[in-house]
Amino acid sequence: MAINPINIAVVYAGQDTQKYAEYQVEQGTTILQALQDGGWLAMPELAEFGQWCQDNQYSDPNHRAWYVGVYSVKKRLDESLKDGDRIEIYRSLSADPMSQRQAKSKLKAKQQAAERSHKRKRTA
């Protein structure tokens, strides 16, 4: 049992699975330490994430390729946790959301144009 325990949670939402766990860790525990101690980096489905953590343990978050945060805010892996923090493990998206919206919008515009064209032909 930790001397000065704080309560934290760790969450991960994979493509087909979701994981959530709550822990008590000692005050001053870093994000990386909590992930290691909780066994998250040893999970087969998080093998790439585990390697990414080792490669980026002292790096600053960047806007795109950062896979961990606390309450939707990207954080350094060596940042100390506070009582009640929820570590979130992010996965890379299979497609850029903006590109998906643009493609959907273009498809809808084409469908509407085709419908208007079809209506004009019927009334002519």
C-alpha positions as CSV (number, residue, x, y, z in Angstrom):
1,M,0.0,0.0,0.0
2,A,1.3,3.4,-0.9
3,I,2.3,5.8,1.9
4,N,0.5,8.8,0.5
5,P,-2.0,7.2,-1.8
6,I,-3.9,9.0,-4.6
7,N,-6.7,7.5,-6.7
8,I,-6.3,7.3,-10.4
9,A,-8.0,5.6,-13.4
10,V,-6.6,4.4,-16.7
11,V,-8.8,4.0,-19.8
12,Y,-8.3,2.7,-23.3
13,A,-10.8,2.3,-26.1
14,G,-9.5,0.1,-28.8
15,Q,-11.3,-0.6,-32.1
16,D,-13.0,-3.7,-30.6
17,T,-12.3,-3.5,-26.9
18,Q,-12.5,-1.1,-24.0
19,K,-10.5,-1.3,-20.8
20,Y,-10.9,0.7,-17.5
21,A,-9.1,0.2,-14.2
22,E,-8.8,2.2,-11.0
23,Y,-5.7,2.2,-8.9
24,Q,-4.2,3.7,-5.8
25,V,-0.6,4.9,-6.4
26,E,1.8,6.9,-4.3
27,Q,1.7,10.6,-4.6
28,G,4.4,11.7,-7.1
29,T,3.9,8.7,-9.4
30,T,4.3,9.7,-13.1
31,I,2.0,8.7,-15.9
32,L,4.6,6.3,-17.3
33,Q,5.1,4.7,-13.9
34,A,1.4,4.2,-13.4
35,L,1.1,2.6,-16.9
36,Q,4.0,0.3,-16.2
37,D,2.9,-0.7,-12.7
38,G,-0.6,-1.4,-13.9
39,G,0.6,-3.8,-16.6
40,W,-0.8,-1.7,-19.4
41,L,2.5,-1.6,-21.4
42,A,2.7,-5.4,-21.2
43,M,-0.7,-6.0,-22.9
44,P,-0.3,-7.5,-26.4
45,E,-2.8,-5.1,-27.9
46,L,-0.8,-2.2,-26.6
47,A,2.7,-3.4,-27.7
48,E,3.2,-0.6,-30.1
49,F,2.0,1.9,-27.5
50,G,4.5,0.4,-25.0
51,Q,7.4,1.0,-27.5
52,W,6.1,4.5,-28.2
53,C,6.2,5.2,-24.4
54,Q,9.8,4.1,-24.2
55,D,10.8,6.3,-27.2
56,N,8.9,9.4,-25.9
57,Q,9.2,9.2,-22.1
58,Y,10.9,12.7,-22.0
59,S,9.3,14.3,-25.0
60,D,6.8,17.2,-25.1
61,P,3.4,16.4,-26.5
62,N,2.9,17.3,-30.2
63,H,-0.4,18.1,-31.9
64,R,-0.7,14.8,-33.9
65,A,1.2,11.8,-32.8
66,W,0.7,11.8,-29.0
67,Y,-1.1,8.9,-27.5
68,V,-1.6,9.7,-23.8
69,G,-3.3,12.4,-21.8
70,V,-5.3,13.2,-18.7
71,Y,-8.9,14.2,-19.2
72,S,-8.5,14.8,-22.9
73,V,-5.4,17.0,-22.4
74,K,-2.2,15.6,-23.9
75,K,0.5,15.2,-21.2
76,R,4.2,14.3,-20.9
77,L,4.8,10.8,-19.7
78,D,7.0,12.1,-16.9
79,E,4.3,14.3,-15.4
80,S,3.2,13.5,-11.9
81,L,-0.3,12.5,-11.3
82,K,-2.9,14.1,-9.0
83,D,-5.6,12.5,-7.0
84,G,-8.6,11.7,-9.3
85,D,-6.6,11.9,-12.6
86,R,-7.8,9.7,-15.4
87,I,-5.0,8.6,-17.8
88,E,-6.3,8.1,-21.3
89,I,-4.5,6.0,-23.8
90,Y,-5.4,7.3,-27.3
91,R,-5.2,5.1,-30.4
92,S,-4.3,6.4,-33.9
93,L,-7.3,7.0,-36.1
94,S,-7.7,4.9,-39.2
95,A,-8.7,8.1,-41.1
96,D,-8.5,11.8,-40.5
97,P,-11.9,13.0,-39.3
98,M,-11.8,16.1,-41.4
99,S,-11.1,14.1,-44.5
100,Q,-14.0,11.8,-43.7
101,R,-16.4,14.8,-43.3
102,Q,-15.2,16.4,-46.6
103,A,-15.7,13.1,-48.4
104,K,-19.1,12.6,-46.9
105,S,-20.1,16.2,-47.9
106,K,-18.9,15.7,-51.5
107,L,-20.8,12.4,-51.8
108,K,-24.0,14.0,-50.4
109,A,-23.6,16.9,-52.9
110,K,-23.2,14.5,-55.8
111,Q,-26.3,12.5,-54.7
112,Q,-28.4,15.7,-54.4
113,A,-27.2,16.9,-57.9
114,A,-28.1,13.5,-59.3
115,E,-31.6,13.6,-57.8
116,R,-32.2,17.1,-59.1
117,S,-31.1,16.0,-62.6
118,H,-33.3,13.0,-62.4
119,K,-36.3,15.1,-61.4
120,R,-35.7,17.6,-64.3
121,K,-35.6,14.7,-66.8
122,R,-39.0,13.3,-65.5
123,T,-40.7,16.7,-65.7
124,A,-39.4,17.5,-69.2
